[in-house]
Amino acid sequence: MKWLDHLRVRYTLSHYPIPHTAWENLMHEADIFKGLSAVERAHLRELTTLFLHRKTLTGVQGLLVSTEMALAVAAQACLMILNLGLDYFDGWVEVVIYPGAFQVTRDNIDATGLVSHQEQALSGEAWSRGPVILSWDDIAESLVTPHPGHNVVIHEFAHKLDMLNGSANGLPPLHPDMVRQQWADIFTDAFEHLQKQRRHHHSGIDAYGATAPAEFFAVVSEYFFTHPLILRQQAPAVYEQLVLFYHQTPEKRQTEFD
């Protein structure tokens, strides 16, 4: 039934086009998209169109999600799967967007078994088989004033990719030409190195990545797409594994743009 799927895709692309002005503004104003070739931008636009048609972007706490806001989220998410395909985001349907950081309550159990409730302010969260939850303030800031290694959309959608083969553990489903043990060894070494750097307060990569293997994968994915040169300098073997996984070489795009 591939022909039917193809017809559905063509129908969506022709009947639900992204407004030209909004798309061009995003491509020229957001650093994360600079360096993409004309072919890559055209493909990204198609993926973004399909993403917006298949997913529901819901604003909460009075937030109205405009066309421009929806585009900013969808295009950044689809940049990650530019050469992978939209199937990598199958199995869930909703993106929930808060105006700013949102509060969650976590149960904490200490060594004696005592349960306590802790309030946390988050800028993003991803649920297995459930929604991606994001803070618009954080998204908007990364578009206007990008910081290397900080992008809440990339971070949370990296968790989604990580969860494709179960719970998030820093080991997403790899391609047939990749070696699982090689990935595990490289990421474990880099994760432990970051933990040591964190203890001495001089980590070259955001120390949040040292909190868990899943967070390490999400953090290095942020660097991969926002400032690949830093990642290649700090963890070259990790960078090369992400090149294999994402089927992209963002370092070349950044070098050519600069």
LOROMAR-899339 format. One record per residue (C-alpha): x, z, y; residue number from 1; residue in one letter. Coordinates in Angstrom, 1 decimal. Each point is the difference from the previous one (the first is absolute). Example, Ala and Ser with C-alpha at 12.3 -4.5 7.8 and 13.67 -1.06 7.14 Angstrom:
! LOROMAR-899339
- px	pz	py	num	residuo
- 12.3	7.8	-4.5	1	a;
- 1.4	-0.7	3.4	2	s;
END
This chain:
! LOROMAR-899339
- px	pz	py	num	residuo
- 0.0	0.0	0.0	1	m;
- 3.0	-0.4	2.3	2	k;
- -1.7	-3.0	1.7	3	w;
- -2.9	2.3	1.0	4	l;
- 2.4	2.6	1.4	5	d;
- 1.7	-2.8	2.0	6	h;
- -3.4	-1.1	1.4	7	l;
- -0.8	3.6	1.1	8	r;
- 3.4	0.3	1.7	9	v;
- -0.5	-3.3	1.8	10	r;
- -3.5	1.0	1.1	11	y;
- 1.2	3.3	1.4	12	t;
- 2.8	-1.6	1.9	13	l;
- -2.2	-2.6	1.5	14	s;
- -3.0	2.2	0.8	15	h;
- 1.7	3.2	1.1	16	y;
- 2.9	-1.2	2.2	17	p;
- 2.1	2.5	1.9	18	i;
- -0.3	-0.6	3.8	19	p;
- 3.0	-2.0	1.1	20	h;
- 0.8	2.0	3.1	21	t;
- -0.1	3.3	-1.7	22	a;
- 2.2	-1.2	-2.8	23	w;
- 2.6	-1.6	2.3	24	e;
- 0.1	3.1	2.2	25	n;
- 0.7	2.2	-3.0	26	l;
- 2.7	-2.3	-1.4	27	m;
- 1.8	-0.2	3.3	28	h;
- -0.4	3.6	1.2	29	e;
- 0.8	2.0	-3.2	30	a;
- 3.7	0.1	-1.0	31	d;
- -0.8	0.3	-3.7	32	i;
- -1.2	-3.6	-0.1	33	f;
- 2.8	-1.5	2.1	34	k;
- 2.3	-2.3	-2.0	35	g;
- -2.7	-1.3	-2.3	36	l;
- 0.1	-3.7	-0.4	37	s;
- -3.0	-2.2	0.9	38	a;
- -0.7	-0.4	-3.8	39	v;
- 0.2	3.8	-0.5	40	e;
- -2.3	0.7	2.9	41	r;
- -2.6	-2.5	-1.3	42	a;
- 0.1	1.5	-3.4	43	h;
- -0.3	3.5	1.5	44	l;
- -3.0	-1.1	2.0	45	r;
- -1.7	-1.1	-3.2	46	e;
- 0.7	3.2	-1.8	47	l;
- -1.2	2.0	3.0	48	t;
- -3.2	-2.0	0.1	49	t;
- -0.7	0.7	-3.7	50	l;
- 1.0	3.7	0.4	51	f;
- -2.5	0.5	2.8	52	l;
- -2.7	-1.8	-2.0	53	h;
- 0.6	2.1	-3.1	54	r;
- 0.6	3.4	1.6	55	k;
- -2.0	2.3	2.2	56	t;
- 1.7	1.5	3.0	57	l;
- -1.9	3.0	1.2	58	t;
- 0.5	2.0	3.1	59	g;
- -0.9	3.7	0.0	60	v;
- -0.4	2.7	2.6	61	q;
- -1.5	-2.5	2.4	62	g;
- 2.8	-2.6	-0.3	63	l;
- -1.2	-3.6	0.2	64	l;
- 2.3	-2.4	-1.8	65	v;
- 0.4	-3.1	2.1	66	s;
- 1.1	-3.4	-1.3	67	t;
- 3.5	0.7	1.4	68	e;
- 0.3	3.3	-1.7	69	m;
- -1.2	-1.4	-3.4	70	a;
- 2.5	-2.8	0.4	71	l;
- 2.9	2.4	0.7	72	a;
- -0.7	2.0	-3.2	73	v;
- -0.8	-3.0	-2.3	74	a;
- 2.9	-2.1	1.1	75	a;
- 2.6	2.8	-0.4	76	q;
- -1.4	0.8	-3.4	77	a;
- 0.0	-3.7	-1.0	78	c;
- 3.6	-0.5	1.2	79	l;
- 1.0	2.2	-2.9	80	m;
- -1.6	-2.3	-2.6	81	i;
- 0.8	-3.2	1.8	82	l;
- 1.7	-1.4	-3.1	83	n;
- -1.8	2.2	-2.6	84	l;
- -3.7	-0.8	0.5	85	g;
- -3.1	1.8	1.0	86	l;
- -0.6	1.2	-3.6	87	d;
- 2.5	2.7	0.7	88	y;
- -2.7	1.7	2.1	89	f;
- -2.8	-0.3	-2.5	90	d;
- -1.9	3.0	-1.4	91	g;
- -1.2	1.6	3.3	92	w;
- -1.9	-1.2	3.1	93	v;
- 0.3	2.3	3.0	94	e;
- 2.4	0.8	2.8	95	v;
- -1.1	3.0	2.0	96	v;
- 1.4	0.3	3.6	97	i;
- 0.0	3.2	2.0	98	y;
- 0.7	0.0	3.8	99	p;
- 3.0	2.2	-0.5	100	g;
- 1.6	2.4	-2.5	101	a;
- -2.6	1.5	-2.4	102	f;
- -0.2	3.4	-1.6	103	q;
- 0.0	0.5	-3.8	104	v;
- -0.1	3.2	-2.0	105	t;
- 2.4	0.4	-2.9	106	r;
- -0.1	2.7	-2.7	107	d;
- 3.4	1.6	-0.5	108	n;
- 0.7	2.1	-3.2	109	i;
- 3.0	2.4	0.2	110	d;
- 2.1	1.3	-2.9	111	a;
- -2.5	2.8	-0.6	112	t;
- -2.9	-2.3	-0.3	113	g;
- -1.5	0.9	3.4	114	l;
- -1.9	-2.9	1.6	115	v;
- 0.2	-0.5	3.7	116	s;
- -1.5	-2.7	2.3	117	h;
- 2.2	-1.7	2.4	118	q;
- -1.0	-2.3	2.9	119	e;
- 2.1	-3.1	0.6	120	q;
- -0.1	-2.7	2.7	121	a;
- 0.6	-3.4	-1.5	122	l;
- 0.5	-3.5	1.4	123	s;
- -0.8	-1.7	-3.2	124	g;
- -1.0	0.5	-3.6	125	e;
- -0.6	-2.3	-3.1	126	a;
- -2.3	0.9	-2.9	127	w;
- 0.4	-1.5	-3.4	128	s;
- -3.0	-2.4	-0.5	129	r;
- -1.3	1.3	3.3	130	g;
- 0.4	-0.7	3.7	131	p;
- 3.1	-0.3	2.2	132	v;
- -0.4	2.4	2.9	133	i;
- 1.8	-0.6	3.3	134	l;
- 0.5	1.4	3.5	135	s;
- -0.6	-2.7	2.7	136	w;
- 2.2	1.8	2.5	137	d;
- 2.9	-0.3	-2.4	138	d;
- -0.7	-3.7	-0.7	139	i;
- -0.3	-0.8	3.6	140	a;
- 3.2	1.8	0.9	141	e;
- 2.0	-1.9	-2.6	142	s;
- -1.3	-3.3	1.4	143	l;
- 0.9	0.9	3.6	144	v;
- 3.1	2.1	-0.5	145	t;
- 1.3	-0.6	-3.5	146	p;
- 2.4	2.5	-1.5	147	h;
- 2.3	-1.0	-2.9	148	p;
- -1.4	1.3	-3.3	149	g;
- -3.3	1.2	1.4	150	h;
- -3.1	-2.0	-0.8	151	n;
- -3.1	1.7	-1.4	152	v;
- -1.6	-3.2	-1.2	153	v;
- 3.1	-1.0	-2.0	154	i;
- 0.4	3.6	-1.3	155	h;
- -3.5	0.4	-1.3	156	e;
- -0.4	-3.4	-1.5	157	f;
- 3.4	0.5	-1.7	158	a;
- -1.7	3.0	-1.7	159	h;
- -2.8	-2.4	-1.1	160	k;
- 2.5	-2.3	-1.6	161	l;
- 1.7	2.9	-1.7	162	d;
- -3.3	1.2	-1.4	163	m;
- -0.7	-3.4	-1.7	164	l;
- 1.4	1.3	-3.3	165	n;
- -1.2	3.6	0.3	166	g;
- 0.8	2.9	2.3	167	s;
- 2.5	-0.6	2.8	168	a;
- 3.4	0.8	-1.3	169	n;
- 2.3	-2.4	1.8	170	g;
- -0.1	-2.6	-2.8	171	l;
- -2.6	-2.7	0.7	172	p;
- -0.6	-2.7	-2.6	173	p;
- 3.1	-2.2	0.0	174	l;
- 0.2	-3.7	-0.6	175	h;
- 1.1	-1.4	-3.3	176	p;
- 3.4	-1.0	1.4	177	d;
- 0.7	3.5	1.2	178	m;
- 1.7	2.7	-2.1	179	v;
- -2.0	3.3	-0.1	180	r;
- 3.1	2.1	-0.8	181	q;
- 2.0	-1.5	2.8	182	q;
- -2.8	0.7	2.5	183	w;
- -0.3	3.6	-1.3	184	a;
- 3.8	0.6	0.2	185	d;
- 0.4	-1.5	3.5	186	i;
- -3.0	1.8	1.4	187	f;
- 0.9	3.3	-1.6	188	t;
- 3.5	-0.1	1.3	189	d;
- -1.1	-0.9	3.5	190	a;
- -2.8	2.7	0.0	191	f;
- 2.5	2.7	-1.1	192	e;
- 2.5	-1.2	2.6	193	h;
- -2.7	0.3	2.7	194	l;
- -0.9	3.5	-1.2	195	q;
- 3.7	1.0	0.5	196	k;
- 0.1	-1.6	3.4	197	q;
- -3.2	1.8	1.0	198	r;
- 1.5	3.4	-0.9	199	r;
- 2.9	-0.7	2.3	200	h;
- -2.3	-1.4	2.8	201	h;
- 1.6	-3.4	0.3	202	h;
- -2.1	-2.4	-2.0	203	s;
- 0.2	-3.7	1.0	204	g;
- -3.5	-0.6	-1.3	205	i;
- -3.1	2.1	0.9	206	d;
- 0.4	3.3	-1.8	207	a;
- -3.7	-0.1	-1.0	208	y;
- 1.0	-2.4	-2.7	209	g;
- 1.9	2.8	-1.7	210	a;
- -3.2	2.0	-0.6	211	t;
- -1.0	-2.0	-3.2	212	a;
- 0.8	-3.2	-1.7	213	p;
- -3.4	-1.5	1.1	214	a;
- 0.8	0.8	3.6	215	e;
- 3.5	-1.5	-0.4	216	f;
- -1.5	-3.3	-1.1	217	f;
- -2.5	0.0	2.9	218	a;
- 2.7	1.0	2.6	219	v;
- 2.5	-2.7	-1.2	220	v;
- -2.8	-2.5	0.1	221	s;
- -0.6	0.9	3.6	222	e;
- 3.6	-0.7	0.8	223	y;
- 0.0	-3.2	-2.1	224	f;
- -2.7	-1.5	2.3	225	f;
- 0.8	1.7	3.3	226	t;
- 3.8	0.2	0.1	227	h;
- 1.5	-1.5	-3.2	228	p;
- 3.5	0.1	1.5	229	l;
- 0.0	3.8	0.0	230	i;
- -1.2	0.1	-3.6	231	l;
- 2.6	-2.5	-1.1	232	r;
- 2.7	2.0	1.7	233	q;
- -1.2	3.4	-1.3	234	q;
- -1.1	-1.0	-3.5	235	a;
- 1.0	-3.6	-0.9	236	p;
- -1.0	0.2	-3.6	237	a;
- -3.4	1.3	0.9	238	v;
- -0.4	-2.9	2.5	239	y;
- 0.9	-2.5	-2.7	240	e;
- -2.6	1.4	-2.4	241	q;
- -2.7	-0.2	2.7	242	l;
- 1.0	-3.6	0.6	243	v;
- -0.7	-0.7	-3.7	244	l;
- -3.2	2.0	0.1	245	f;
- -1.5	-1.3	3.2	246	y;
- 1.4	-3.5	-0.4	247	h;
- 1.1	0.1	3.6	248	q;
- 3.3	0.2	2.0	249	t;
- -1.1	1.6	3.3	250	p;
- 3.7	0.5	1.0	251	e;
- 0.3	-3.8	0.4	252	k;
- -3.1	-0.1	2.1	253	r;
- 1.2	2.8	2.3	254	q;
- 3.5	-1.6	0.3	255	t;
- -1.4	-3.4	0.9	256	e;
- -2.4	1.6	2.5	257	f;
- 2.7	2.1	1.6	258	d;
END
